[in-house]
Amino acid sequence: MSNEGKKVKVHYTGTLDDGTKFDSSVDRGEPIEFTCMVGQMIPGFDAAVKDLAVGETKTVHIPAAEAYGEYNEELIQKIPVSQIPNGDQLPVGQTIYMQGPGGQPFPVFVKEITDGVATFDMNHELAGKDLNFEITLVECTD
């Protein structure tokens, strides 16, 4: 039976191919809740949950293209520090939030500051990476 369009709660642990854990609802002690197959989750995760039965656990490998996409060099931006409010205080090696065209915040990684120019990486931190998830369907409601 398909879970498409249904509200589901799942526990999951996400790892990279080298075994590094990047996220876990189990560690937080709270399952994640979402509506299956409506675009709230990355495509490969949604597809894995679609046919799970309550109590069933599935391990899936999701290629980068079905996760956060391939790494895109065009999402590297260089901006003179003088054009950025408090640009001299940018935390190199950390993620900050900038304001998008509609006013909503979006994360950018501060790669470096060289010769008065800040380099930002706007790729998702998991872009270009294949992901592995162990997913257990905890609850499913219409």
VOBA-1610 file (N, C-alpha, C; in pm, whole numbers, padded with zeros to 5 digits, always signed):
BEGIN
Met+00084-00118+00000Met+00000+00000+00000Met+00089+00125+00000Ser+00058+00220-00084Ser+00139+00340-00098Ser+00111+00441+00013Asn+00218+00508+00056Asn+00206+00614+00157Asn+00197+00752+00091Glu+00189+00756-00042Glu+00187+00882-00114Glu+00072+00969-00067Gly+00105+01095-00032Gly+00005+01191+00014Gly-00034+01176+00160Lys+00020+01075+00226Lys-00012+01052+00367Lys+00091+01120+00458Lys+00047+01156+00578Lys+00138+01213+00677Lys+00210+01096+00745Val+00342+01100+00742Val+00422+00992+00800Val+00518+01047+00905Lys+00556+00959+00997Lys+00662+00988+01092Lys+00765+00878+01076Val+00891+00916+01059Val+00998+00818+01043Val+01116+00852+01133His+01184+00748+01174His+01315+00764+01237His+01417+00729+01131Tyr+01529+00800+01130Tyr+01631+00773+01029Tyr+01769+00806+01084Thr+01868+00743+01024Thr+02008+00778+01046Thr+02069+00792+00907Gly+02133+00907+00883Gly+02196+00933+00754Gly+02347+00928+00766Thr+02410+00856+00673Thr+02556+00846+00671Thr+02608+00870+00530Leu+02734+00910+00523Leu+02803+00922+00395Leu+02862+00785+00362Asp+02913+00770+00241Asp+02969+00641+00200Asp+03087+00596+00287Asp+03158+00693+00349Asp+03271+00656+00436Asp+03227+00620+00578Gly+03093+00621+00600Gly+03041+00583+00731Gly+03016+00700+00825Thr+03057+00821+00785Thr+03035+00939+00869Thr+02887+00968+00883Lys+02839+00980+01008Lys+02699+01012+01032Lys+02682+01163+01019Phe+02585+01208+00936Phe+02561+01351+00921Phe+02430+01396+00986Asp+02340+01302+01015Asp+02213+01340+01077Asp+02143+01215+01130Ser+02066+01233+01238Ser+01993+01120+01293Ser+01877+01167+01380Ser+01756+01131+01340Ser+01640+01162+01423Ser+01644+01074+01549Val+01705+00957+01538Val+01717+00865+01651Val+01796+00933+01763Asp+01908+00998+01725Asp+01991+01067+01824Asp+01915+01181+01892Arg+01826+01245+01817Arg+01746+01356+01874Arg+01628+01304+01955Gly+01593+01176+01935Gly+01482+01116+02009Gly+01345+01159+01960Glu+01340+01213+01840Glu+01213+01262+01784Glu+01207+01227+01636Pro+01106+01149+01594Pro+01096+01118+01451Pro+01062+01243+01371Ile+01095+01242+01243Ile+01060+01353+01155Ile+00923+01325+01094Glu+00843+01429+01082Glu+00708+01415+01027Glu+00698+01495+00897Phe+00639+01433+00794Phe+00622+01502+00666Phe+00513+01431+00586Thr+00467+01496+00482Thr+00370+01435+00391Thr+00449+01370+00278Cys+00428+01242+00259Cys+00506+01163+00164Cys+00476+01201+00018Met+00583+01218-00058Met+00579+01241-00203Met+00519+01375-00246Val+00530+01477-00162Val+00482+01610-00203Val+00597+01711-00211Gly+00722+01661-00206Gly+00838+01748-00225Gly+00893+01809-00098Gln+00850+01763+00018Gln+00904+01817+00143Gln+01041+01757+00176Met+01070+01641+00118Met+01196+01571+00144Met+01273+01558+00013Ile+01402+01523+00025Ile+01478+01497-00098Ile+01413+01379-00171Pro+01418+01378-00304Pro+01346+01277-00382Pro+01374+01132-00343Gly+01500+01097-00322Gly+01534+00959-00290Gly+01479+00914-00155Phe+01472+01006-00060Phe+01418+00974+00073Phe+01268+00951+00062Asp+01200+01043-00006Asp+01055+01029-00030Asp+01023+00894-00093Ala+01097+00858-00197Ala+01072+00733-00270Ala+01092+00611-00179Ala+01190+00619-00088Ala+01217+00508+00002Ala+01103+00486+00101Val+01038+00594+00142Val+00931+00586+00242Val+00797+00549+00178Lys+00784+00575+00050Lys+00657+00558-00020Lys+00590+00422+00003Asp+00667+00315+00000Asp+00608+00181+00011Asp+00642+00108+00141Leu+00692+00182+00242Leu+00722+00119+00371Leu+00594+00091+00449Ala+00596-00016+00526Ala+00485-00047+00619Ala+00527+00001+00758Val+00430+00037+00840Val+00460+00081+00977Val+00540-00028+01047Gly+00651+00014+01109Gly+00739-00080+01179Gly+00850-00136+01092Glu+00839-00118+00961Glu+00941-00170+00868Glu+01061-00076+00862Thr+01180-00135+00850Thr+01304-00058+00836Thr+01366-00091+00702Lys+01414+00013+00636Lys+01476-00003+00504Lys+01607+00075+00503Thr+01709+00019+00440Thr+01835+00090+00420Thr+01845+00124+00272Val+01870+00252+00242Val+01877+00295+00103Val+02004+00375+00077His+02053+00363-00046His+02165+00443-00095His+02107+00542-00195Ile+02127+00671-00170Ile+02068+00774-00257Ile+02181+00850-00327Pro+02189+00838-00460Pro+02292+00913-00532Pro+02270+01064-00519Ala+02378+01139-00529Ala+02374+01284-00511Ala+02262+01350-00592Ala+02239+01305-00715Ala+02137+01365-00801Ala+01997+01353-00742Glu+01972+01250-00660Glu+01840+01231-00598Glu+01839+01280-00453Ala+01951+01343-00413Ala+01961+01395-00277Ala+01966+01548-00285Tyr+02083+01606-00266Tyr+02095+01753-00269Tyr+02158+01803-00398Gly+02164+01717-00500Gly+02215+01758-00631Gly+02366+01747-00640Glu+02415+01763-00761Glu+02559+01761-00785Glu+02618+01895-00740Tyr+02746+01894-00708Tyr+02816+02017-00669Tyr+02822+02108-00791Asn+02785+02234-00775Asn+02777+02328-00887Asn+02876+02443-00866Glu+02980+02447-00949Glu+03082+02553-00938Glu+03024+02693-00958Glu+02912+02702-01030Glu+02850+02833-01054Glu+02790+02893-00927Leu+02779+02812-00822Leu+02725+02861-00696Leu+02835+02912-00603Ile+02956+02929-00657Ile+03065+02993-00584Ile+03063+03141-00625Gln+03051+03229-00527Gln+03041+03372-00556Gln+03153+03448-00484Lys+03208+03548-00551Lys+03311+03633-00491Lys+03253+03774-00481Ile+03259+03831-00361Ile+03202+03964-00336Ile+03304+04045-00257Pro+03332+04170-00301Pro+03423+04254-00223Pro+03368+04275-00081Val+03455+04257+00017Val+03416+04271+00157Val+03356+04409+00183Ser+03403+04509+00110Ser+03353+04647+00130Ser+03206+04661+00094Gln+03150+04567+00016Gln+03009+04573-00024Gln+02919+04492+00070Ile+02977+04435+00174Ile+02901+04350+00266Ile+02895+04418+00403Pro+02773+04440+00456Pro+02765+04498+00591Pro+02843+04411+00691Asn+02928+04472+00771Asn+03013+04401+00868Asn+03099+04294+00801Gly+03137+04319+00676Gly+03215+04223+00599Gly+03347+04185+00663Asp+03404+04276+00741Asp+03531+04247+00808Asp+03515+04147+00922Gln+03389+04114+00957Gln+03363+04020+01067Gln+03314+03883+01016Leu+03322+03858+00886Leu+03275+03730+00832Leu+03353+03614+00893Pro+03283+03510+00938Pro+03351+03395+00998Pro+03396+03292+00893Val+03520+03298+00852Val+03574+03206+00753Val+03562+03063+00806Gly+03513+02972+00719Gly+03499+02832+00758Gly+03366+02802+00826Gln+03276+02899+00826Gln+03145+02878+00888Gln+03033+02917+00792Thr+02912+02873+00824Thr+02795+02905+00745Thr+02725+03026+00806Ile+02688+03120+00719Ile+02611+03236+00762Ile+02481+03238+00680Tyr+02391+03327+00714Tyr+02266+03339+00639Tyr+02260+03475+00573Met+02230+03474+00443Met+02211+03597+00367Met+02063+03607+00333Gln+02023+03724+00287Gln+01883+03745+00254Gln+01863+03731+00104Gly+01766+03646+00067Gly+01736+03622-00073Gly+01648+03731-00130Pro+01619+03726-00261Pro+01539+03828-00329Pro+01402+03849-00264Gly+01340+03743-00214Gly+01209+03756-00152Gly+01216+03787-00004Gly+01337+03810+00048Gly+01353+03842+00188Gly+01380+03721+00277Gln+01369+03600+00219Gln+01391+03481+00301Gln+01541+03454+00316Pro+01583+03407+00435Pro+01725+03377+00456Pro+01766+03249+00386Phe+01890+03244+00339Phe+01944+03121+00283Phe+02090+03107+00328Pro+02133+02981+00353Pro+02268+02960+00405Pro+02375+02970+00297Val+02488+03029+00334Val+02606+03032+00248Val+02728+03002+00336Phe+02823+02929+00279Phe+02946+02894+00351Phe+03054+02994+00315Val+03120+03052+00414Val+03227+03148+00392Val+03356+03068+00371Lys+03399+03055+00245Lys+03517+02973+00214Lys+03647+03043+00251Glu+03658+03170+00210Glu+03782+03242+00237Glu+03763+03391+00215Ile+03858+03468+00266Ile+03865+03611+00237Ile+04009+03637+00196Thr+04027+03681+00072Thr+04160+03707+00020Thr+04161+03842-00051Asp+04257+03926-00016Asp+04272+04057-00080Asp+04141+04136-00081Gly+04068+04133+00029Gly+03946+04212+00040Gly+03826+04155-00034Val+03837+04028-00080Val+03727+03965-00152Val+03686+03837-00077Ala+03555+03830-00044Ala+03503+03711+00025Ala+03453+03611-00079Thr+03485+03484-00057Thr+03439+03377-00145Thr+03334+03297-00069Phe+03213+03289-00128Phe+03101+03219-00068Phe+03065+03097-00151Asp+03029+02989-00084Asp+02983+02867-00150Asp+02835+02850-00114Met+02748+02859-00214Met+02604+02851-00190Met+02548+02711-00218Asn+02635+02614-00243Asn+02591+02476-00256Asn+02547+02426-00119His+02450+02335-00118His+02414+02269+00008His+02537+02193+00057Glu+02555+02185+00188Glu+02676+02119+00240Glu+02686+01972+00199Leu+02574+01910+00160Leu+02576+01770+00116Leu+02566+01756-00036Ala+02575+01868-00108Ala+02572+01862-00255Ala+02691+01780-00306Gly+02666+01698-00407Gly+02771+01617-00467Gly+02804+01490-00390Lys+02731+01466-00282Lys+02759+01348-00200Lys+02645+01247-00211Asp+02682+01120-00225Asp+02585+01011-00217Asp+02553+00991-00069Leu+02427+00964-00039Leu+02383+00950+00100Leu+02326+00812+00125Asn+02339+00766+00249Asn+02282+00639+00291Asn+02192+00665+00410Phe+02074+00606+00407Phe+01980+00622+00517Phe+01928+00488+00563Glu+01915+00473+00695Glu+01839+00364+00753Glu+01711+00431+00802Ile+01598+00391+00746Ile+01470+00457+00771Ile+01371+00357+00830Thr+01305+00395+00938Thr+01200+00313+00997Thr+01071+00394+00999Leu+00964+00339+00940Leu+00835+00406+00942Leu+00771+00382+01078Val+00750+00492+01152Val+00696+00486+01288Val+00545+00498+01287Glu+00492+00586+01200Glu+00349+00613+01200Glu+00307+00661+01062Cys+00183+00631+01025Cys+00130+00675+00896Cys-00019+00704+00913Thr-00061+00826+00876Thr-00201+00864+00885Thr-00247+00928+00755Asp-00374+00911+00723Asp-00429+00970+00599Asp-00445+01119+00610
//
